[in-house]
Amino acid sequence: MSERPVHELIKELSQVLVQLSDKVVGNLLDALHAVKYQDEQGARKIKLVDDEIDVAEVDLEARCLAFLALYQPVARDLRTIVTIIKINDDLERIGDLAVHIIERMPDISPEMLESFDFENMGIRAGDMVKKSIKAFVSKDRMLADQVCALDEEVDMMHRSAFKKVTALMKGSDSDVDQLIAALSISRYIERMADHASRIANEVIFLVTGEIVRHRGGFYEKLIESLKE
């Protein structure tokens, strides 16, 4: 490993990260499809792919740590490796959330799913992940900012789903278990979008050295509300 140029090794690690992100996004979309059509065989495949994602995540982290130990990089190279490690962790968590969606499949009917827009919501979250990784590869600060802006759209869809569930639960004939499952799926997708935003924030850190992940976050909004 130490005989190869540093920039080649960093490029290779970045390419592995891109490959992992493709697998994670694919599994996310497959999970939404499997739940929509109650595809048990597809659900089993998603769990197997998630096992592959977990192995790939551990392997990439080990390679990054070995790089740090051997080269002791500074400045931009150090930021790049640290960013890859953090993005790698976020991708693994997104993969876990796809499995959580599958685990809710027995609890919700296709009819209930049709009353929510989870497929479109999931596609948007997946698009955010793709764009955040593209921003990493191209070191594109503007694209990273766009990803953070898109997070609000997914948040709005999640809030809409929450309001719908709340309203439906008031009915005397409501199926509470299915509604809770629907809300859980919405929450899982919303968390995926949050992880995509975290990746975008890490890209901003990589490009500028500026830590922005807590800007406009929960605690900042809480502090502002207390001032009112």
PyMOL CGO cylinders between C-alpha atoms (Angstrom):
from pymol import cmd
from pymol.cgo import CYLINDER

trace = [
    CYLINDER, 0.00, 0.00, 0.00, 2.77, 2.46, 0.91, 0.3, 1, 1, 1, 1, 1, 1,
    CYLINDER, 2.77, 2.46, 0.91, 4.49, 2.01, -2.45, 0.3, 1, 1, 1, 1, 1, 1,
    CYLINDER, 4.49, 2.01, -2.45, 1.64, 3.62, -4.39, 0.3, 1, 1, 1, 1, 1, 1,
    CYLINDER, 1.64, 3.62, -4.39, 1.14, 7.40, -4.75, 0.3, 1, 1, 1, 1, 1, 1,
    CYLINDER, 1.14, 7.40, -4.75, -1.15, 8.91, -2.13, 0.3, 1, 1, 1, 1, 1, 1,
    CYLINDER, -1.15, 8.91, -2.13, -3.49, 10.49, -4.66, 0.3, 1, 1, 1, 1, 1, 1,
    CYLINDER, -3.49, 10.49, -4.66, -4.07, 7.10, -6.32, 0.3, 1, 1, 1, 1, 1, 1,
    CYLINDER, -4.07, 7.10, -6.32, -4.98, 5.47, -3.03, 0.3, 1, 1, 1, 1, 1, 1,
    CYLINDER, -4.98, 5.47, -3.03, -7.37, 8.28, -2.12, 0.3, 1, 1, 1, 1, 1, 1,
    CYLINDER, -7.37, 8.28, -2.12, -9.00, 8.03, -5.55, 0.3, 1, 1, 1, 1, 1, 1,
    CYLINDER, -9.00, 8.03, -5.55, -9.40, 4.28, -5.10, 0.3, 1, 1, 1, 1, 1, 1,
    CYLINDER, -9.40, 4.28, -5.10, -11.02, 4.71, -1.67, 0.3, 1, 1, 1, 1, 1, 1,
    CYLINDER, -11.02, 4.71, -1.67, -13.34, 7.34, -3.12, 0.3, 1, 1, 1, 1, 1, 1,
    CYLINDER, -13.34, 7.34, -3.12, -14.37, 4.97, -5.91, 0.3, 1, 1, 1, 1, 1, 1,
    CYLINDER, -14.37, 4.97, -5.91, -15.17, 2.25, -3.37, 0.3, 1, 1, 1, 1, 1, 1,
    CYLINDER, -15.17, 2.25, -3.37, -17.36, 4.77, -1.55, 0.3, 1, 1, 1, 1, 1, 1,
    CYLINDER, -17.36, 4.77, -1.55, -19.24, 5.58, -4.76, 0.3, 1, 1, 1, 1, 1, 1,
    CYLINDER, -19.24, 5.58, -4.76, -19.82, 1.86, -5.42, 0.3, 1, 1, 1, 1, 1, 1,
    CYLINDER, -19.82, 1.86, -5.42, -21.15, 1.44, -1.90, 0.3, 1, 1, 1, 1, 1, 1,
    CYLINDER, -21.15, 1.44, -1.90, -23.51, 4.40, -2.33, 0.3, 1, 1, 1, 1, 1, 1,
    CYLINDER, -23.51, 4.40, -2.33, -24.90, 2.88, -5.55, 0.3, 1, 1, 1, 1, 1, 1,
    CYLINDER, -24.90, 2.88, -5.55, -25.68, -0.35, -3.70, 0.3, 1, 1, 1, 1, 1, 1,
    CYLINDER, -25.68, -0.35, -3.70, -27.29, 1.52, -0.79, 0.3, 1, 1, 1, 1, 1, 1,
    CYLINDER, -27.29, 1.52, -0.79, -29.55, 3.62, -3.05, 0.3, 1, 1, 1, 1, 1, 1,
    CYLINDER, -29.55, 3.62, -3.05, -30.51, 0.55, -5.06, 0.3, 1, 1, 1, 1, 1, 1,
    CYLINDER, -30.51, 0.55, -5.06, -31.48, -1.31, -1.90, 0.3, 1, 1, 1, 1, 1, 1,
    CYLINDER, -31.48, -1.31, -1.90, -33.55, 1.65, -0.70, 0.3, 1, 1, 1, 1, 1, 1,
    CYLINDER, -33.55, 1.65, -0.70, -35.59, 1.74, -3.91, 0.3, 1, 1, 1, 1, 1, 1,
    CYLINDER, -35.59, 1.74, -3.91, -35.94, -2.06, -3.92, 0.3, 1, 1, 1, 1, 1, 1,
    CYLINDER, -35.94, -2.06, -3.92, -37.22, -1.93, -0.34, 0.3, 1, 1, 1, 1, 1, 1,
    CYLINDER, -37.22, -1.93, -0.34, -39.97, 0.52, -1.27, 0.3, 1, 1, 1, 1, 1, 1,
    CYLINDER, -39.97, 0.52, -1.27, -40.90, -1.66, -4.25, 0.3, 1, 1, 1, 1, 1, 1,
    CYLINDER, -40.90, -1.66, -4.25, -40.97, -4.82, -2.13, 0.3, 1, 1, 1, 1, 1, 1,
    CYLINDER, -40.97, -4.82, -2.13, -43.23, -3.25, 0.50, 0.3, 1, 1, 1, 1, 1, 1,
    CYLINDER, -43.23, -3.25, 0.50, -45.56, -1.81, -2.13, 0.3, 1, 1, 1, 1, 1, 1,
    CYLINDER, -45.56, -1.81, -2.13, -46.04, -5.20, -3.81, 0.3, 1, 1, 1, 1, 1, 1,
    CYLINDER, -46.04, -5.20, -3.81, -45.61, -7.36, -0.69, 0.3, 1, 1, 1, 1, 1, 1,
    CYLINDER, -45.61, -7.36, -0.69, -42.66, -9.08, -2.39, 0.3, 1, 1, 1, 1, 1, 1,
    CYLINDER, -42.66, -9.08, -2.39, -41.28, -11.49, 0.22, 0.3, 1, 1, 1, 1, 1, 1,
    CYLINDER, -41.28, -11.49, 0.22, -38.55, -12.81, -2.08, 0.3, 1, 1, 1, 1, 1, 1,
    CYLINDER, -38.55, -12.81, -2.08, -37.45, -9.24, -2.78, 0.3, 1, 1, 1, 1, 1, 1,
    CYLINDER, -37.45, -9.24, -2.78, -37.43, -8.56, 0.96, 0.3, 1, 1, 1, 1, 1, 1,
    CYLINDER, -37.43, -8.56, 0.96, -35.07, -11.48, 1.58, 0.3, 1, 1, 1, 1, 1, 1,
    CYLINDER, -35.07, -11.48, 1.58, -32.77, -10.22, -1.17, 0.3, 1, 1, 1, 1, 1, 1,
    CYLINDER, -32.77, -10.22, -1.17, -32.67, -6.76, 0.41, 0.3, 1, 1, 1, 1, 1, 1,
    CYLINDER, -32.67, -6.76, 0.41, -31.52, -8.23, 3.71, 0.3, 1, 1, 1, 1, 1, 1,
    CYLINDER, -31.52, -8.23, 3.71, -28.77, -10.18, 1.94, 0.3, 1, 1, 1, 1, 1, 1,
    CYLINDER, -28.77, -10.18, 1.94, -27.60, -7.05, 0.12, 0.3, 1, 1, 1, 1, 1, 1,
    CYLINDER, -27.60, -7.05, 0.12, -27.58, -5.19, 3.44, 0.3, 1, 1, 1, 1, 1, 1,
    CYLINDER, -27.58, -5.19, 3.44, -25.22, -7.83, 4.81, 0.3, 1, 1, 1, 1, 1, 1,
    CYLINDER, -25.22, -7.83, 4.81, -22.95, -7.09, 1.85, 0.3, 1, 1, 1, 1, 1, 1,
    CYLINDER, -22.95, -7.09, 1.85, -23.20, -3.37, 2.60, 0.3, 1, 1, 1, 1, 1, 1,
    CYLINDER, -23.20, -3.37, 2.60, -22.22, -3.97, 6.23, 0.3, 1, 1, 1, 1, 1, 1,
    CYLINDER, -22.22, -3.97, 6.23, -19.16, -5.97, 5.17, 0.3, 1, 1, 1, 1, 1, 1,
    CYLINDER, -19.16, -5.97, 5.17, -18.16, -3.34, 2.62, 0.3, 1, 1, 1, 1, 1, 1,
    CYLINDER, -18.16, -3.34, 2.62, -18.56, -0.55, 5.20, 0.3, 1, 1, 1, 1, 1, 1,
    CYLINDER, -18.56, -0.55, 5.20, -16.28, -2.30, 7.70, 0.3, 1, 1, 1, 1, 1, 1,
    CYLINDER, -16.28, -2.30, 7.70, -13.71, -3.04, 4.99, 0.3, 1, 1, 1, 1, 1, 1,
    CYLINDER, -13.71, -3.04, 4.99, -13.65, 0.56, 3.73, 0.3, 1, 1, 1, 1, 1, 1,
    CYLINDER, -13.65, 0.56, 3.73, -13.26, 1.94, 7.25, 0.3, 1, 1, 1, 1, 1, 1,
    CYLINDER, -13.26, 1.94, 7.25, -10.37, -0.48, 7.89, 0.3, 1, 1, 1, 1, 1, 1,
    CYLINDER, -10.37, -0.48, 7.89, -8.66, 0.64, 4.69, 0.3, 1, 1, 1, 1, 1, 1,
    CYLINDER, -8.66, 0.64, 4.69, -9.08, 4.30, 5.62, 0.3, 1, 1, 1, 1, 1, 1,
    CYLINDER, -9.08, 4.30, 5.62, -7.64, 3.72, 9.09, 0.3, 1, 1, 1, 1, 1, 1,
    CYLINDER, -7.64, 3.72, 9.09, -4.71, 1.84, 7.59, 0.3, 1, 1, 1, 1, 1, 1,
    CYLINDER, -4.71, 1.84, 7.59, -4.12, 4.78, 5.25, 0.3, 1, 1, 1, 1, 1, 1,
    CYLINDER, -4.12, 4.78, 5.25, -4.09, 7.19, 8.20, 0.3, 1, 1, 1, 1, 1, 1,
    CYLINDER, -4.09, 7.19, 8.20, -1.64, 5.01, 10.10, 0.3, 1, 1, 1, 1, 1, 1,
    CYLINDER, -1.64, 5.01, 10.10, 0.75, 4.54, 7.17, 0.3, 1, 1, 1, 1, 1, 1,
    CYLINDER, 0.75, 4.54, 7.17, 0.72, 8.02, 5.68, 0.3, 1, 1, 1, 1, 1, 1,
    CYLINDER, 0.72, 8.02, 5.68, -0.28, 10.31, 8.55, 0.3, 1, 1, 1, 1, 1, 1,
    CYLINDER, -0.28, 10.31, 8.55, -1.79, 12.76, 6.02, 0.3, 1, 1, 1, 1, 1, 1,
    CYLINDER, -1.79, 12.76, 6.02, -2.36, 16.45, 6.70, 0.3, 1, 1, 1, 1, 1, 1,
    CYLINDER, -2.36, 16.45, 6.70, -4.45, 19.27, 5.21, 0.3, 1, 1, 1, 1, 1, 1,
    CYLINDER, -4.45, 19.27, 5.21, -6.69, 18.27, 2.27, 0.3, 1, 1, 1, 1, 1, 1,
    CYLINDER, -6.69, 18.27, 2.27, -5.66, 14.58, 2.25, 0.3, 1, 1, 1, 1, 1, 1,
    CYLINDER, -5.66, 14.58, 2.25, -6.54, 14.24, 5.92, 0.3, 1, 1, 1, 1, 1, 1,
    CYLINDER, -6.54, 14.24, 5.92, -9.90, 15.95, 5.43, 0.3, 1, 1, 1, 1, 1, 1,
    CYLINDER, -9.90, 15.95, 5.43, -10.66, 13.66, 2.49, 0.3, 1, 1, 1, 1, 1, 1,
    CYLINDER, -10.66, 13.66, 2.49, -10.02, 10.46, 4.44, 0.3, 1, 1, 1, 1, 1, 1,
    CYLINDER, -10.02, 10.46, 4.44, -11.97, 11.72, 7.46, 0.3, 1, 1, 1, 1, 1, 1,
    CYLINDER, -11.97, 11.72, 7.46, -14.84, 12.66, 5.13, 0.3, 1, 1, 1, 1, 1, 1,
    CYLINDER, -14.84, 12.66, 5.13, -14.83, 9.22, 3.51, 0.3, 1, 1, 1, 1, 1, 1,
    CYLINDER, -14.83, 9.22, 3.51, -15.02, 7.56, 6.94, 0.3, 1, 1, 1, 1, 1, 1,
    CYLINDER, -15.02, 7.56, 6.94, -17.97, 9.72, 7.98, 0.3, 1, 1, 1, 1, 1, 1,
    CYLINDER, -17.97, 9.72, 7.98, -19.84, 9.29, 4.69, 0.3, 1, 1, 1, 1, 1, 1,
    CYLINDER, -19.84, 9.29, 4.69, -19.20, 5.55, 4.87, 0.3, 1, 1, 1, 1, 1, 1,
    CYLINDER, -19.20, 5.55, 4.87, -20.92, 5.46, 8.26, 0.3, 1, 1, 1, 1, 1, 1,
    CYLINDER, -20.92, 5.46, 8.26, -23.92, 7.44, 6.97, 0.3, 1, 1, 1, 1, 1, 1,
    CYLINDER, -23.92, 7.44, 6.97, -24.32, 5.09, 4.01, 0.3, 1, 1, 1, 1, 1, 1,
    CYLINDER, -24.32, 5.09, 4.01, -24.32, 2.06, 6.30, 0.3, 1, 1, 1, 1, 1, 1,
    CYLINDER, -24.32, 2.06, 6.30, -27.04, 3.66, 8.41, 0.3, 1, 1, 1, 1, 1, 1,
    CYLINDER, -27.04, 3.66, 8.41, -29.14, 4.39, 5.32, 0.3, 1, 1, 1, 1, 1, 1,
    CYLINDER, -29.14, 4.39, 5.32, -28.75, 0.72, 4.43, 0.3, 1, 1, 1, 1, 1, 1,
    CYLINDER, -28.75, 0.72, 4.43, -30.04, -0.27, 7.86, 0.3, 1, 1, 1, 1, 1, 1,
    CYLINDER, -30.04, -0.27, 7.86, -33.08, 1.98, 7.41, 0.3, 1, 1, 1, 1, 1, 1,
    CYLINDER, -33.08, 1.98, 7.41, -33.97, 0.18, 4.17, 0.3, 1, 1, 1, 1, 1, 1,
    CYLINDER, -33.97, 0.18, 4.17, -34.08, -3.05, 6.16, 0.3, 1, 1, 1, 1, 1, 1,
    CYLINDER, -34.08, -3.05, 6.16, -36.27, -1.38, 8.80, 0.3, 1, 1, 1, 1, 1, 1,
    CYLINDER, -36.27, -1.38, 8.80, -38.73, -0.52, 6.02, 0.3, 1, 1, 1, 1, 1, 1,
    CYLINDER, -38.73, -0.52, 6.02, -38.83, -4.17, 4.98, 0.3, 1, 1, 1, 1, 1, 1,
    CYLINDER, -38.83, -4.17, 4.98, -39.41, -5.24, 8.58, 0.3, 1, 1, 1, 1, 1, 1,
    CYLINDER, -39.41, -5.24, 8.58, -42.65, -3.22, 8.59, 0.3, 1, 1, 1, 1, 1, 1,
    CYLINDER, -42.65, -3.22, 8.59, -43.98, -5.05, 5.51, 0.3, 1, 1, 1, 1, 1, 1,
    CYLINDER, -43.98, -5.05, 5.51, -46.09, -7.60, 7.44, 0.3, 1, 1, 1, 1, 1, 1,
    CYLINDER, -46.09, -7.60, 7.44, -47.75, -4.77, 9.37, 0.3, 1, 1, 1, 1, 1, 1,
    CYLINDER, -47.75, -4.77, 9.37, -49.15, -2.76, 6.48, 0.3, 1, 1, 1, 1, 1, 1,
    CYLINDER, -49.15, -2.76, 6.48, -51.38, -3.54, 3.51, 0.3, 1, 1, 1, 1, 1, 1,
    CYLINDER, -51.38, -3.54, 3.51, -50.92, -2.33, -0.08, 0.3, 1, 1, 1, 1, 1, 1,
    CYLINDER, -50.92, -2.33, -0.08, -54.21, -0.44, 0.31, 0.3, 1, 1, 1, 1, 1, 1,
    CYLINDER, -54.21, -0.44, 0.31, -52.86, 1.52, 3.24, 0.3, 1, 1, 1, 1, 1, 1,
    CYLINDER, -52.86, 1.52, 3.24, -49.60, 2.23, 1.42, 0.3, 1, 1, 1, 1, 1, 1,
    CYLINDER, -49.60, 2.23, 1.42, -51.52, 3.65, -1.56, 0.3, 1, 1, 1, 1, 1, 1,
    CYLINDER, -51.52, 3.65, -1.56, -52.91, 6.40, 0.66, 0.3, 1, 1, 1, 1, 1, 1,
    CYLINDER, -52.91, 6.40, 0.66, -49.37, 7.68, 1.31, 0.3, 1, 1, 1, 1, 1, 1,
    CYLINDER, -49.37, 7.68, 1.31, -46.73, 8.95, -1.11, 0.3, 1, 1, 1, 1, 1, 1,
    CYLINDER, -46.73, 8.95, -1.11, -43.84, 6.89, 0.22, 0.3, 1, 1, 1, 1, 1, 1,
    CYLINDER, -43.84, 6.89, 0.22, -42.53, 5.92, -3.20, 0.3, 1, 1, 1, 1, 1, 1,
    CYLINDER, -42.53, 5.92, -3.20, -42.06, 9.53, -4.28, 0.3, 1, 1, 1, 1, 1, 1,
    CYLINDER, -42.06, 9.53, -4.28, -40.68, 10.39, -0.85, 0.3, 1, 1, 1, 1, 1, 1,
    CYLINDER, -40.68, 10.39, -0.85, -38.16, 7.54, -1.09, 0.3, 1, 1, 1, 1, 1, 1,
    CYLINDER, -38.16, 7.54, -1.09, -37.14, 8.49, -4.61, 0.3, 1, 1, 1, 1, 1, 1,
    CYLINDER, -37.14, 8.49, -4.61, -36.40, 12.02, -3.38, 0.3, 1, 1, 1, 1, 1, 1,
    CYLINDER, -36.40, 12.02, -3.38, -34.34, 10.71, -0.48, 0.3, 1, 1, 1, 1, 1, 1,
    CYLINDER, -34.34, 10.71, -0.48, -32.44, 8.41, -2.83, 0.3, 1, 1, 1, 1, 1, 1,
    CYLINDER, -32.44, 8.41, -2.83, -31.82, 11.31, -5.20, 0.3, 1, 1, 1, 1, 1, 1,
    CYLINDER, -31.82, 11.31, -5.20, -30.42, 13.30, -2.29, 0.3, 1, 1, 1, 1, 1, 1,
    CYLINDER, -30.42, 13.30, -2.29, -27.96, 10.51, -1.54, 0.3, 1, 1, 1, 1, 1, 1,
    CYLINDER, -27.96, 10.51, -1.54, -26.89, 10.34, -5.19, 0.3, 1, 1, 1, 1, 1, 1,
    CYLINDER, -26.89, 10.34, -5.19, -26.38, 14.10, -5.37, 0.3, 1, 1, 1, 1, 1, 1,
    CYLINDER, -26.38, 14.10, -5.37, -24.47, 14.22, -2.09, 0.3, 1, 1, 1, 1, 1, 1,
    CYLINDER, -24.47, 14.22, -2.09, -22.06, 11.56, -3.37, 0.3, 1, 1, 1, 1, 1, 1,
    CYLINDER, -22.06, 11.56, -3.37, -21.74, 13.38, -6.69, 0.3, 1, 1, 1, 1, 1, 1,
    CYLINDER, -21.74, 13.38, -6.69, -20.93, 16.53, -4.72, 0.3, 1, 1, 1, 1, 1, 1,
    CYLINDER, -20.93, 16.53, -4.72, -18.22, 14.60, -2.88, 0.3, 1, 1, 1, 1, 1, 1,
    CYLINDER, -18.22, 14.60, -2.88, -16.65, 13.26, -6.07, 0.3, 1, 1, 1, 1, 1, 1,
    CYLINDER, -16.65, 13.26, -6.07, -16.68, 16.64, -7.82, 0.3, 1, 1, 1, 1, 1, 1,
    CYLINDER, -16.68, 16.64, -7.82, -15.97, 18.65, -4.64, 0.3, 1, 1, 1, 1, 1, 1,
    CYLINDER, -15.97, 18.65, -4.64, -19.04, 20.73, -5.52, 0.3, 1, 1, 1, 1, 1, 1,
    CYLINDER, -19.04, 20.73, -5.52, -20.06, 23.04, -2.67, 0.3, 1, 1, 1, 1, 1, 1,
    CYLINDER, -20.06, 23.04, -2.67, -23.12, 24.37, -4.54, 0.3, 1, 1, 1, 1, 1, 1,
    CYLINDER, -23.12, 24.37, -4.54, -24.49, 20.87, -5.15, 0.3, 1, 1, 1, 1, 1, 1,
    CYLINDER, -24.49, 20.87, -5.15, -23.96, 20.03, -1.48, 0.3, 1, 1, 1, 1, 1, 1,
    CYLINDER, -23.96, 20.03, -1.48, -25.97, 23.12, -0.54, 0.3, 1, 1, 1, 1, 1, 1,
    CYLINDER, -25.97, 23.12, -0.54, -28.74, 21.97, -2.90, 0.3, 1, 1, 1, 1, 1, 1,
    CYLINDER, -28.74, 21.97, -2.90, -28.91, 18.62, -1.11, 0.3, 1, 1, 1, 1, 1, 1,
    CYLINDER, -28.91, 18.62, -1.11, -29.37, 20.38, 2.23, 0.3, 1, 1, 1, 1, 1, 1,
    CYLINDER, -29.37, 20.38, 2.23, -32.16, 22.47, 0.72, 0.3, 1, 1, 1, 1, 1, 1,
    CYLINDER, -32.16, 22.47, 0.72, -33.91, 19.34, -0.61, 0.3, 1, 1, 1, 1, 1, 1,
    CYLINDER, -33.91, 19.34, -0.61, -34.04, 17.94, 2.92, 0.3, 1, 1, 1, 1, 1, 1,
    CYLINDER, -34.04, 17.94, 2.92, -36.81, 20.40, 3.76, 0.3, 1, 1, 1, 1, 1, 1,
    CYLINDER, -36.81, 20.40, 3.76, -38.97, 18.92, 0.99, 0.3, 1, 1, 1, 1, 1, 1,
    CYLINDER, -38.97, 18.92, 0.99, -38.70, 15.44, 2.49, 0.3, 1, 1, 1, 1, 1, 1,
    CYLINDER, -38.70, 15.44, 2.49, -39.34, 16.90, 5.95, 0.3, 1, 1, 1, 1, 1, 1,
    CYLINDER, -39.34, 16.90, 5.95, -42.54, 18.47, 4.63, 0.3, 1, 1, 1, 1, 1, 1,
    CYLINDER, -42.54, 18.47, 4.63, -43.66, 15.13, 3.20, 0.3, 1, 1, 1, 1, 1, 1,
    CYLINDER, -43.66, 15.13, 3.20, -42.98, 13.48, 6.54, 0.3, 1, 1, 1, 1, 1, 1,
    CYLINDER, -42.98, 13.48, 6.54, -44.97, 16.15, 8.37, 0.3, 1, 1, 1, 1, 1, 1,
    CYLINDER, -44.97, 16.15, 8.37, -47.81, 15.63, 5.92, 0.3, 1, 1, 1, 1, 1, 1,
    CYLINDER, -47.81, 15.63, 5.92, -47.77, 11.88, 6.58, 0.3, 1, 1, 1, 1, 1, 1,
    CYLINDER, -47.77, 11.88, 6.58, -47.75, 12.54, 10.34, 0.3, 1, 1, 1, 1, 1, 1,
    CYLINDER, -47.75, 12.54, 10.34, -50.80, 14.81, 10.07, 0.3, 1, 1, 1, 1, 1, 1,
    CYLINDER, -50.80, 14.81, 10.07, -52.61, 12.26, 7.93, 0.3, 1, 1, 1, 1, 1, 1,
    CYLINDER, -52.61, 12.26, 7.93, -51.91, 9.45, 10.39, 0.3, 1, 1, 1, 1, 1, 1,
    CYLINDER, -51.91, 9.45, 10.39, -53.07, 11.61, 13.28, 0.3, 1, 1, 1, 1, 1, 1,
    CYLINDER, -53.07, 11.61, 13.28, -56.30, 12.47, 11.47, 0.3, 1, 1, 1, 1, 1, 1,
    CYLINDER, -56.30, 12.47, 11.47, -57.02, 8.87, 10.49, 0.3, 1, 1, 1, 1, 1, 1,
    CYLINDER, -57.02, 8.87, 10.49, -56.41, 7.63, 14.02, 0.3, 1, 1, 1, 1, 1, 1,
    CYLINDER, -56.41, 7.63, 14.02, -59.35, 9.71, 15.19, 0.3, 1, 1, 1, 1, 1, 1,
    CYLINDER, -59.35, 9.71, 15.19, -61.74, 7.53, 13.20, 0.3, 1, 1, 1, 1, 1, 1,
    CYLINDER, -61.74, 7.53, 13.20, -63.62, 4.85, 15.09, 0.3, 1, 1, 1, 1, 1, 1,
    CYLINDER, -63.62, 4.85, 15.09, -62.73, 2.22, 12.50, 0.3, 1, 1, 1, 1, 1, 1,
    CYLINDER, -62.73, 2.22, 12.50, -59.06, 3.16, 12.17, 0.3, 1, 1, 1, 1, 1, 1,
    CYLINDER, -59.06, 3.16, 12.17, -56.43, 0.42, 11.98, 0.3, 1, 1, 1, 1, 1, 1,
    CYLINDER, -56.43, 0.42, 11.98, -53.96, 1.79, 14.51, 0.3, 1, 1, 1, 1, 1, 1,
    CYLINDER, -53.96, 1.79, 14.51, -51.31, -0.85, 13.91, 0.3, 1, 1, 1, 1, 1, 1,
    CYLINDER, -51.31, -0.85, 13.91, -51.18, -0.15, 10.18, 0.3, 1, 1, 1, 1, 1, 1,
    CYLINDER, -51.18, -0.15, 10.18, -51.12, 3.60, 10.76, 0.3, 1, 1, 1, 1, 1, 1,
    CYLINDER, -51.12, 3.60, 10.76, -48.21, 3.25, 13.17, 0.3, 1, 1, 1, 1, 1, 1,
    CYLINDER, -48.21, 3.25, 13.17, -46.38, 1.15, 10.56, 0.3, 1, 1, 1, 1, 1, 1,
    CYLINDER, -46.38, 1.15, 10.56, -47.05, 3.83, 7.94, 0.3, 1, 1, 1, 1, 1, 1,
    CYLINDER, -47.05, 3.83, 7.94, -45.68, 6.52, 10.23, 0.3, 1, 1, 1, 1, 1, 1,
    CYLINDER, -45.68, 6.52, 10.23, -42.59, 4.40, 10.92, 0.3, 1, 1, 1, 1, 1, 1,
    CYLINDER, -42.59, 4.40, 10.92, -41.89, 4.02, 7.19, 0.3, 1, 1, 1, 1, 1, 1,
    CYLINDER, -41.89, 4.02, 7.19, -42.25, 7.77, 6.73, 0.3, 1, 1, 1, 1, 1, 1,
    CYLINDER, -42.25, 7.77, 6.73, -39.85, 8.36, 9.59, 0.3, 1, 1, 1, 1, 1, 1,
    CYLINDER, -39.85, 8.36, 9.59, -37.28, 5.92, 8.17, 0.3, 1, 1, 1, 1, 1, 1,
    CYLINDER, -37.28, 5.92, 8.17, -37.30, 7.73, 4.81, 0.3, 1, 1, 1, 1, 1, 1,
    CYLINDER, -37.30, 7.73, 4.81, -37.03, 11.10, 6.54, 0.3, 1, 1, 1, 1, 1, 1,
    CYLINDER, -37.03, 11.10, 6.54, -33.99, 9.84, 8.45, 0.3, 1, 1, 1, 1, 1, 1,
    CYLINDER, -33.99, 9.84, 8.45, -32.43, 8.69, 5.18, 0.3, 1, 1, 1, 1, 1, 1,
    CYLINDER, -32.43, 8.69, 5.18, -32.76, 12.23, 3.88, 0.3, 1, 1, 1, 1, 1, 1,
    CYLINDER, -32.76, 12.23, 3.88, -31.17, 13.49, 7.09, 0.3, 1, 1, 1, 1, 1, 1,
    CYLINDER, -31.17, 13.49, 7.09, -28.17, 11.23, 6.48, 0.3, 1, 1, 1, 1, 1, 1,
    CYLINDER, -28.17, 11.23, 6.48, -27.91, 12.53, 2.91, 0.3, 1, 1, 1, 1, 1, 1,
    CYLINDER, -27.91, 12.53, 2.91, -27.80, 16.04, 4.36, 0.3, 1, 1, 1, 1, 1, 1,
    CYLINDER, -27.80, 16.04, 4.36, -25.08, 14.96, 6.76, 0.3, 1, 1, 1, 1, 1, 1,
    CYLINDER, -25.08, 14.96, 6.76, -23.07, 13.68, 3.79, 0.3, 1, 1, 1, 1, 1, 1,
    CYLINDER, -23.07, 13.68, 3.79, -23.56, 17.02, 2.05, 0.3, 1, 1, 1, 1, 1, 1,
    CYLINDER, -23.56, 17.02, 2.05, -22.36, 18.82, 5.15, 0.3, 1, 1, 1, 1, 1, 1,
    CYLINDER, -22.36, 18.82, 5.15, -19.26, 16.65, 5.23, 0.3, 1, 1, 1, 1, 1, 1,
    CYLINDER, -19.26, 16.65, 5.23, -18.62, 17.64, 1.62, 0.3, 1, 1, 1, 1, 1, 1,
    CYLINDER, -18.62, 17.64, 1.62, -18.82, 21.29, 2.64, 0.3, 1, 1, 1, 1, 1, 1,
    CYLINDER, -18.82, 21.29, 2.64, -16.30, 20.53, 5.39, 0.3, 1, 1, 1, 1, 1, 1,
    CYLINDER, -16.30, 20.53, 5.39, -14.04, 18.85, 2.84, 0.3, 1, 1, 1, 1, 1, 1,
    CYLINDER, -14.04, 18.85, 2.84, -14.20, 21.77, 0.42, 0.3, 1, 1, 1, 1, 1, 1,
    CYLINDER, -14.20, 21.77, 0.42, -14.06, 24.67, 2.89, 0.3, 1, 1, 1, 1, 1, 1,
    CYLINDER, -14.06, 24.67, 2.89, -12.90, 23.27, 6.22, 0.3, 1, 1, 1, 1, 1, 1,
    CYLINDER, -12.90, 23.27, 6.22, -16.11, 24.70, 7.68, 0.3, 1, 1, 1, 1, 1, 1,
    CYLINDER, -16.11, 24.70, 7.68, -18.19, 22.56, 10.05, 0.3, 1, 1, 1, 1, 1, 1,
    CYLINDER, -18.19, 22.56, 10.05, -21.86, 23.25, 9.28, 0.3, 1, 1, 1, 1, 1, 1,
    CYLINDER, -21.86, 23.25, 9.28, -23.70, 20.09, 10.28, 0.3, 1, 1, 1, 1, 1, 1,
    CYLINDER, -23.70, 20.09, 10.28, -25.51, 21.69, 13.23, 0.3, 1, 1, 1, 1, 1, 1,
    CYLINDER, -25.51, 21.69, 13.23, -26.49, 24.87, 11.43, 0.3, 1, 1, 1, 1, 1, 1,
    CYLINDER, -26.49, 24.87, 11.43, -30.25, 25.23, 11.45, 0.3, 1, 1, 1, 1, 1, 1,
    CYLINDER, -30.25, 25.23, 11.45, -30.54, 22.03, 13.44, 0.3, 1, 1, 1, 1, 1, 1,
    CYLINDER, -30.54, 22.03, 13.44, -32.86, 21.05, 16.25, 0.3, 1, 1, 1, 1, 1, 1,
    CYLINDER, -32.86, 21.05, 16.25, -30.97, 22.73, 19.07, 0.3, 1, 1, 1, 1, 1, 1,
    CYLINDER, -30.97, 22.73, 19.07, -30.48, 25.96, 17.15, 0.3, 1, 1, 1, 1, 1, 1,
    CYLINDER, -30.48, 25.96, 17.15, -34.20, 26.08, 16.37, 0.3, 1, 1, 1, 1, 1, 1,
    CYLINDER, -34.20, 26.08, 16.37, -34.98, 25.34, 20.00, 0.3, 1, 1, 1, 1, 1, 1,
    CYLINDER, -34.98, 25.34, 20.00, -32.80, 28.21, 21.16, 0.3, 1, 1, 1, 1, 1, 1,
    CYLINDER, -32.80, 28.21, 21.16, -34.49, 30.55, 18.70, 0.3, 1, 1, 1, 1, 1, 1,
    CYLINDER, -34.49, 30.55, 18.70, -37.94, 29.49, 19.91, 0.3, 1, 1, 1, 1, 1, 1,
    CYLINDER, -37.94, 29.49, 19.91, -36.95, 30.22, 23.51, 0.3, 1, 1, 1, 1, 1, 1,
    CYLINDER, -36.95, 30.22, 23.51, -36.00, 33.75, 22.53, 0.3, 1, 1, 1, 1, 1, 1,
    CYLINDER, -36.00, 33.75, 22.53, -39.53, 34.47, 21.27, 0.3, 1, 1, 1, 1, 1, 1,
]
cmd.load_cgo(trace, "trace")
